[in-house]
Amino acid sequence: MNYGILQSQISNTNYELNMIKKTYVSEKPYRSIVKAISWRMIGTIDTVFISFLIVGNIKFALSIGGVELFTKMFLYFLHERLWNKIKFGKVEQKPIDYQI
């Protein structure tokens, strides 16, 4: 029996099993940060506009928008990171097996 070929087959099988374990894609934290910033910019503009319509004072509306900009960005980041750990709704991506 050729132990070199057997060892190679075992090594390939271990590699394939390890690749199967890594089927879910997750996002890097910096992606969540950029998403939080872009979303909060939109949300803050909306909040300032609505606050101005309600209170009629632009300084007060800007102060409301300024506070909620940072609190909601932080909460959104935590929310994104938590959801990134949950496999619910993620699509499996099998590794592509290239053979030359």
N, C-alpha and C positions, 0 to 999 in steps of 0.2 A: 504494500500500500504506500502511495506517495503522500507523505505527511505534509509536504510543502503545498500541494494542491488543496488538501483538506484544510490546512490552516488558512489559506487564502480564501476558501469558501466560507469558513467561519468568520473571518474578518469582514468579508463583504456582507454577510448576513447581519452581523452586529451593526455595521454602518447603516444598512437599510432599516433595521429596527430603530436606531437612533433617529433617523430622518423621519420615520413615521410618527414618532413622539412629538416632533416639532412641526405640527401641521397648522397650528393657529398662529395668525399674524397679530402682533401687538404693535401699538404705536409708541414711539419714543416720547419721553416727557416734554421735550422742546416742541413737538407738534401740538401737544395739548396746550402749551403756553401760548403759542401763536394763534391757535383757534380761540382761546379764551380772550386774548387781546382784541382780535378782529370782531368777535361777537359782542364784546362789551362796548366797543366803539359805537356800533350800531345801536345797541341797547341804551347807551348813555344819551345819545342824540335824541332818541325817542323819549327817554325819561325827562330830559331837560325841556323838550317841546311840550309834553303833557303837563309838567309842573308849571311851566310858564302860563299855559292856558288856564290852569286852575287857580294859581295864586296871583298871576299878573305882575310878578316881580322877577326880572331876569336874573338879578344877583342871587335871590333865594333859589330860583330854579337851577342855576349853575352850581350852587352849593349842594343841593340835593343830588344832582348828577355827578358831582365830584366825589361825594362820599360813596354812592352806590357803585361807581366805576370800580373802585378797588375792592370793596367787600364782595361784590358779585363775581369779579374776575377770580378772586381767590376761591370762592365756593365752586365756581364752574371748573376750575383746575382740579380740585379735589374730586368733584363729581366725575370728570373725564377719567382720572386715574383709577377710580374705583370701578367704573364700567369697563375699563381696559382689562381688568383682572377677571371679568366675568366672561365665560365662553358663550353665553346665550346670544344667538343671532350672528355669530361669526361664521364665516365661510371657511370650510376646510380647503387648504391648498397643499396638495401633495407635491413633494419635490419633483422637479423634472429630472428624469434619468437620461443623461447624455451618454451615448456610447460612440466612440470613434472607431 
